[in-house]
Each structure stands twice: as C-alpha cells, then as structure tokens.
Amino acid sequence: MLSSLAIMENVNSESKVFGLGLSVIALSFGMYLGIPAIVIIGIRKKF
C-alpha cells in the first residue's frame, strides 16, 4: 500500500492517477476478499 502511494506521487496526469487508484482498489479487494474466499472454498472441499 505504501509503495502504491509512492508511485502515485510521481504521476502527472489525472487519468493515470485514476487508473492507478482503480488498480490499488482491485488489489485491496483481492487481498481482503479473494484470498479468504479461496481459503474457505479449499477447506470446504477437504471436508
């Protein structure tokens, strides 16, 4: 998360900031919802 903020400081145009913002949101979504969902599905398949 900190590295994405450091990258966004060097961006000049608004469209690039918007694109990077969407990518950070997607990564956060994947980390906080995607990975636990994969773990839960894996546990359910074993039992």
PDB file of N, CA, C and O in Angstrom:
ATOM      1  N   MET A   1       0.834  -1.192   0.000  1.00  0.00           N
ATOM      2  CA  MET A   1       0.000   0.000   0.000  1.00  0.00           C
ATOM      3  C   MET A   1       0.875   1.250   0.000  1.00  0.00           C
ATOM      4  O   MET A   1       0.588   2.218  -0.705  1.00  0.00           O
ATOM      5  N   LEU A   2       1.936   1.221   0.791  1.00  0.00           N
ATOM      6  CA  LEU A   2       2.817   2.389   0.822  1.00  0.00           C
ATOM      7  C   LEU A   2       3.539   2.593  -0.500  1.00  0.00           C
ATOM      8  O   LEU A   2       3.751   3.727  -0.929  1.00  0.00           O
ATOM      9  N   SER A   3       3.913   1.508  -1.138  1.00  0.00           N
ATOM     10  CA  SER A   3       4.594   1.649  -2.433  1.00  0.00           C
ATOM     11  C   SER A   3       3.657   2.222  -3.491  1.00  0.00           C
ATOM     12  O   SER A   3       4.098   2.973  -4.361  1.00  0.00           O
ATOM     13  N   SER A   4       2.372   1.881  -3.431  1.00  0.00           N
ATOM     14  CA  SER A   4       1.433   2.448  -4.403  1.00  0.00           C
ATOM     15  C   SER A   4       1.269   3.948  -4.191  1.00  0.00           C
ATOM     16  O   SER A   4       1.094   4.692  -5.156  1.00  0.00           O
ATOM     17  N   LEU A   5       1.324   4.397  -2.949  1.00  0.00           N
ATOM     18  CA  LEU A   5       1.257   5.836  -2.687  1.00  0.00           C
ATOM     19  C   LEU A   5       2.511   6.542  -3.199  1.00  0.00           C
ATOM     20  O   LEU A   5       2.430   7.657  -3.715  1.00  0.00           O
ATOM     21  N   ALA A   6       3.654   5.906  -3.059  1.00  0.00           N
ATOM     22  CA  ALA A   6       4.891   6.494  -3.560  1.00  0.00           C
ATOM     23  C   ALA A   6       4.862   6.593  -5.078  1.00  0.00           C
ATOM     24  O   ALA A   6       5.354   7.572  -5.639  1.00  0.00           O
ATOM     25  N   ILE A   7       4.297   5.598  -5.751  1.00  0.00           N
ATOM     26  CA  ILE A   7       4.188   5.628  -7.208  1.00  0.00           C
ATOM     27  C   ILE A   7       3.247   6.741  -7.649  1.00  0.00           C
ATOM     28  O   ILE A   7       3.508   7.420  -8.642  1.00  0.00           O
ATOM     29  N   MET A   8       2.159   6.929  -6.918  1.00  0.00           N
ATOM     30  CA  MET A   8       1.169   7.932  -7.309  1.00  0.00           C
ATOM     31  C   MET A   8       1.698   9.359  -7.160  1.00  0.00           C
ATOM     32  O   MET A   8       1.174  10.274  -7.795  1.00  0.00           O
ATOM     33  N   GLU A   9       2.724   9.563  -6.336  1.00  0.00           N
ATOM     34  CA  GLU A   9       3.296  10.900  -6.201  1.00  0.00           C
ATOM     35  C   GLU A   9       3.984  11.348  -7.488  1.00  0.00           C
ATOM     36  O   GLU A   9       4.059  12.545  -7.766  1.00  0.00           O
ATOM     37  N   ASN A  10       4.486  10.397  -8.272  1.00  0.00           N
ATOM     38  CA  ASN A  10       5.242  10.731  -9.480  1.00  0.00           C
ATOM     39  C   ASN A  10       4.383  10.836 -10.735  1.00  0.00           C
ATOM     40  O   ASN A  10       4.909  11.109 -11.814  1.00  0.00           O
ATOM     41  N   VAL A  11       3.095  10.628 -10.620  1.00  0.00           N
ATOM     42  CA  VAL A  11       2.202  10.637 -11.780  1.00  0.00           C
ATOM     43  C   VAL A  11       1.790  12.073 -12.084  1.00  0.00           C
ATOM     44  O   VAL A  11       1.489  12.850 -11.178  1.00  0.00           O
ATOM     45  N   ASN A  12       1.781  12.418 -13.384  1.00  0.00           N
ATOM     46  CA  ASN A  12       1.495  13.799 -13.786  1.00  0.00           C
ATOM     47  C   ASN A  12       0.052  14.035 -14.189  1.00  0.00           C
ATOM     48  O   ASN A  12      -0.486  15.106 -13.905  1.00  0.00           O
ATOM     49  N   SER A  13      -0.594  13.081 -14.838  1.00  0.00           N
ATOM     50  CA  SER A  13      -1.939  13.341 -15.357  1.00  0.00           C
ATOM     51  C   SER A  13      -3.009  12.695 -14.477  1.00  0.00           C
ATOM     52  O   SER A  13      -2.749  11.730 -13.758  1.00  0.00           O
ATOM     53  N   GLU A  14      -4.212  13.251 -14.552  1.00  0.00           N
ATOM     54  CA  GLU A  14      -5.316  12.750 -13.740  1.00  0.00           C
ATOM     55  C   GLU A  14      -5.765  11.362 -14.174  1.00  0.00           C
ATOM     56  O   GLU A  14      -6.195  10.560 -13.346  1.00  0.00           O
ATOM     57  N   SER A  15      -5.669  11.079 -15.461  1.00  0.00           N
ATOM     58  CA  SER A  15      -6.108   9.767 -15.940  1.00  0.00           C
ATOM     59  C   SER A  15      -5.202   8.663 -15.403  1.00  0.00           C
ATOM     60  O   SER A  15      -5.675   7.566 -15.108  1.00  0.00           O
ATOM     61  N   LYS A  16      -3.920   8.939 -15.276  1.00  0.00           N
ATOM     62  CA  LYS A  16      -3.010   7.944 -14.718  1.00  0.00           C
ATOM     63  C   LYS A  16      -3.276   7.734 -13.231  1.00  0.00           C
ATOM     64  O   LYS A  16      -3.200   6.608 -12.739  1.00  0.00           O
ATOM     65  N   VAL A  17      -3.588   8.809 -12.517  1.00  0.00           N
ATOM     66  CA  VAL A  17      -3.939   8.695 -11.101  1.00  0.00           C
ATOM     67  C   VAL A  17      -5.203   7.863 -10.952  1.00  0.00           C
ATOM     68  O   VAL A  17      -5.296   7.022 -10.058  1.00  0.00           O
ATOM     69  N   PHE A  18      -6.174   8.094 -11.823  1.00  0.00           N
ATOM     70  CA  PHE A  18      -7.425   7.334 -11.793  1.00  0.00           C
ATOM     71  C   PHE A  18      -7.163   5.852 -12.054  1.00  0.00           C
ATOM     72  O   PHE A  18      -7.711   4.994 -11.361  1.00  0.00           O
ATOM     73  N   GLY A  19      -6.334   5.548 -13.045  1.00  0.00           N
ATOM     74  CA  GLY A  19      -6.012   4.160 -13.362  1.00  0.00           C
ATOM     75  C   GLY A  19      -5.275   3.473 -12.232  1.00  0.00           C
ATOM     76  O   GLY A  19      -5.579   2.330 -11.891  1.00  0.00           O
ATOM     77  N   LEU A  20      -4.304   4.166 -11.646  1.00  0.00           N
ATOM     78  CA  LEU A  20      -3.577   3.586 -10.519  1.00  0.00           C
ATOM     79  C   LEU A  20      -4.485   3.404  -9.306  1.00  0.00           C
ATOM     80  O   LEU A  20      -4.360   2.423  -8.573  1.00  0.00           O
ATOM     81  N   GLY A  21      -5.391   4.342  -9.100  1.00  0.00           N
ATOM     82  CA  GLY A  21      -6.343   4.217  -7.995  1.00  0.00           C
ATOM     83  C   GLY A  21      -7.226   2.998  -8.153  1.00  0.00           C
ATOM     84  O   GLY A  21      -7.470   2.273  -7.188  1.00  0.00           O
ATOM     85  N   LEU A  22      -7.705   2.768  -9.362  1.00  0.00           N
ATOM     86  CA  LEU A  22      -8.529   1.580  -9.609  1.00  0.00           C
ATOM     87  C   LEU A  22      -7.736   0.300  -9.404  1.00  0.00           C
ATOM     88  O   LEU A  22      -8.264  -0.682  -8.882  1.00  0.00           O
ATOM     89  N   SER A  23      -6.483   0.301  -9.808  1.00  0.00           N
ATOM     90  CA  SER A  23      -5.673  -0.904  -9.621  1.00  0.00           C
ATOM     91  C   SER A  23      -5.401  -1.164  -8.142  1.00  0.00           C
ATOM     92  O   SER A  23      -5.375  -2.320  -7.718  1.00  0.00           O
ATOM     93  N   VAL A  24      -5.200  -0.126  -7.361  1.00  0.00           N
ATOM     94  CA  VAL A  24      -4.997  -0.298  -5.924  1.00  0.00           C
ATOM     95  C   VAL A  24      -6.270  -0.828  -5.267  1.00  0.00           C
ATOM     96  O   VAL A  24      -6.208  -1.687  -4.388  1.00  0.00           O
ATOM     97  N   ILE A  25      -7.412  -0.318  -5.691  1.00  0.00           N
ATOM     98  CA  ILE A  25      -8.687  -0.812  -5.157  1.00  0.00           C
ATOM     99  C   ILE A  25      -8.875  -2.280  -5.507  1.00  0.00           C
ATOM    100  O   ILE A  25      -9.315  -3.065  -4.667  1.00  0.00           O
ATOM    101  N   ALA A  26      -8.548  -2.659  -6.733  1.00  0.00           N
ATOM    102  CA  ALA A  26      -8.680  -4.055  -7.157  1.00  0.00           C
ATOM    103  C   ALA A  26      -7.746  -4.966  -6.359  1.00  0.00           C
ATOM    104  O   ALA A  26      -8.139  -6.061  -5.958  1.00  0.00           O
ATOM    105  N   LEU A  27      -6.524  -4.521  -6.132  1.00  0.00           N
ATOM    106  CA  LEU A  27      -5.593  -5.316  -5.331  1.00  0.00           C
ATOM    107  C   LEU A  27      -6.077  -5.467  -3.894  1.00  0.00           C
ATOM    108  O   LEU A  27      -5.977  -6.549  -3.315  1.00  0.00           O
ATOM    109  N   SER A  28      -6.597  -4.396  -3.320  1.00  0.00           N
ATOM    110  CA  SER A  28      -7.127  -4.472  -1.962  1.00  0.00           C
ATOM    111  C   SER A  28      -8.320  -5.419  -1.894  1.00  0.00           C
ATOM    112  O   SER A  28      -8.441  -6.210  -0.959  1.00  0.00           O
ATOM    113  N   PHE A  29      -9.192  -5.335  -2.880  1.00  0.00           N
ATOM    114  CA  PHE A  29     -10.350  -6.223  -2.950  1.00  0.00           C
ATOM    115  C   PHE A  29      -9.897  -7.677  -3.016  1.00  0.00           C
ATOM    116  O   PHE A  29     -10.451  -8.538  -2.332  1.00  0.00           O
ATOM    117  N   GLY A  30      -8.895  -7.946  -3.835  1.00  0.00           N
ATOM    118  CA  GLY A  30      -8.386  -9.308  -3.963  1.00  0.00           C
ATOM    119  C   GLY A  30      -7.755  -9.820  -2.687  1.00  0.00           C
ATOM    120  O   GLY A  30      -7.911 -10.990  -2.338  1.00  0.00           O
ATOM    121  N   MET A  31      -7.044  -8.954  -1.990  1.00  0.00           N
ATOM    122  CA  MET A  31      -6.363  -9.390  -0.773  1.00  0.00           C
ATOM    123  C   MET A  31      -7.338  -9.621   0.369  1.00  0.00           C
ATOM    124  O   MET A  31      -7.198 -10.595   1.108  1.00  0.00           O
ATOM    125  N   TYR A  32      -8.316  -8.753   0.525  1.00  0.00           N
ATOM    126  CA  TYR A  32      -9.193  -8.837   1.685  1.00  0.00           C
ATOM    127  C   TYR A  32     -10.425  -9.707   1.459  1.00  0.00           C
ATOM    128  O   TYR A  32     -11.031 -10.166   2.428  1.00  0.00           O
ATOM    129  N   LEU A  33     -10.810  -9.945   0.215  1.00  0.00           N
ATOM    130  CA  LEU A  33     -11.974 -10.787  -0.047  1.00  0.00           C
ATOM    131  C   LEU A  33     -11.629 -12.032  -0.857  1.00  0.00           C
ATOM    132  O   LEU A  33     -12.166 -13.109  -0.594  1.00  0.00           O
ATOM    133  N   GLY A  34     -10.752 -11.900  -1.823  1.00  0.00           N
ATOM    134  CA  GLY A  34     -10.429 -13.018  -2.710  1.00  0.00           C
ATOM    135  C   GLY A  34      -9.657 -14.125  -2.022  1.00  0.00           C
ATOM    136  O   GLY A  34     -10.023 -15.296  -2.131  1.00  0.00           O
ATOM    137  N   ILE A  35      -8.598 -13.774  -1.317  1.00  0.00           N
ATOM    138  CA  ILE A  35      -7.769 -14.788  -0.667  1.00  0.00           C
ATOM    139  C   ILE A  35      -8.545 -15.537   0.417  1.00  0.00           C
ATOM    140  O   ILE A  35      -8.472 -16.765   0.449  1.00  0.00           O
ATOM    141  N   PRO A  36      -9.286 -14.867   1.308  1.00  0.00           N
ATOM    142  CA  PRO A  36     -10.084 -15.635   2.281  1.00  0.00           C
ATOM    143  C   PRO A  36     -11.139 -16.521   1.619  1.00  0.00           C
ATOM    144  O   PRO A  36     -11.423 -17.613   2.112  1.00  0.00           O
ATOM    145  N   ALA A  37     -11.719 -16.068   0.513  1.00  0.00           N
ATOM    146  CA  ALA A  37     -12.710 -16.893  -0.181  1.00  0.00           C
ATOM    147  C   ALA A  37     -12.061 -18.157  -0.733  1.00  0.00           C
ATOM    148  O   ALA A  37     -12.650 -19.236  -0.663  1.00  0.00           O
ATOM    149  N   ILE A  38     -10.862 -18.037  -1.276  1.00  0.00           N
ATOM    150  CA  ILE A  38     -10.151 -19.202  -1.795  1.00  0.00           C
ATOM    151  C   ILE A  38      -9.834 -20.175  -0.656  1.00  0.00           C
ATOM    152  O   ILE A  38      -9.964 -21.388  -0.819  1.00  0.00           O
ATOM    153  N   VAL A  39      -9.419 -19.644   0.491  1.00  0.00           N
ATOM    154  CA  VAL A  39      -9.109 -20.499   1.642  1.00  0.00           C
ATOM    155  C   VAL A  39     -10.358 -21.220   2.128  1.00  0.00           C
ATOM    156  O   VAL A  39     -10.304 -22.415   2.419  1.00  0.00           O
ATOM    157  N   ILE A  40     -11.474 -20.518   2.218  1.00  0.00           N
ATOM    158  CA  ILE A  40     -12.722 -21.134   2.687  1.00  0.00           C
ATOM    159  C   ILE A  40     -13.181 -22.218   1.723  1.00  0.00           C
ATOM    160  O   ILE A  40     -13.606 -23.291   2.151  1.00  0.00           O
ATOM    161  N   ILE A  41     -13.100 -21.950   0.444  1.00  0.00           N
ATOM    162  CA  ILE A  41     -13.503 -22.958  -0.555  1.00  0.00           C
ATOM    163  C   ILE A  41     -12.591 -24.176  -0.454  1.00  0.00           C
ATOM    164  O   ILE A  41     -13.060 -25.310  -0.553  1.00  0.00           O
ATOM    165  N   GLY A  42     -11.290 -23.953  -0.258  1.00  0.00           N
ATOM    166  CA  GLY A  42     -10.356 -25.070  -0.109  1.00  0.00           C
ATOM    167  C   GLY A  42     -10.651 -25.916   1.113  1.00  0.00           C
ATOM    168  O   GLY A  42     -10.548 -27.141   1.061  1.00  0.00           O
ATOM    169  N   ILE A  43     -11.020 -25.271   2.218  1.00  0.00           N
ATOM    170  CA  ILE A  43     -11.349 -26.006   3.438  1.00  0.00           C
ATOM    171  C   ILE A  43     -12.630 -26.809   3.248  1.00  0.00           C
ATOM    172  O   ILE A  43     -12.723 -27.950   3.702  1.00  0.00           O
ATOM    173  N   ARG A  44     -13.607 -26.226   2.585  1.00  0.00           N
ATOM    174  CA  ARG A  44     -14.876 -26.936   2.378  1.00  0.00           C
ATOM    175  C   ARG A  44     -14.707 -28.166   1.488  1.00  0.00           C
ATOM    176  O   ARG A  44     -15.393 -29.169   1.683  1.00  0.00           O
ATOM    177  N   LYS A  45     -13.804 -28.097   0.520  1.00  0.00           N
ATOM    178  CA  LYS A  45     -13.591 -29.246  -0.364  1.00  0.00           C
ATOM    179  C   LYS A  45     -12.951 -30.414   0.387  1.00  0.00           C
ATOM    180  O   LYS A  45     -13.182 -31.573   0.042  1.00  0.00           O
ATOM    181  N   LYS A  46     -12.157 -30.117   1.399  1.00  0.00           N
ATOM    182  CA  LYS A  46     -11.492 -31.176   2.152  1.00  0.00           C
ATOM    183  C   LYS A  46     -12.455 -31.895   3.085  1.00  0.00           C
ATOM    184  O   LYS A  46     -12.253 -33.068   3.400  1.00  0.00           O
ATOM    185  N   PHE A  47     -13.492 -31.209   3.528  1.00  0.00           N
ATOM    186  CA  PHE A  47     -14.427 -31.826   4.486  1.00  0.00           C
ATOM    187  C   PHE A  47     -15.747 -32.107   3.887  1.00  0.00           C
ATOM    188  O   PHE A  47     -16.635 -32.624   4.566  1.00  0.00           O
TER     189      PHE A  47
END
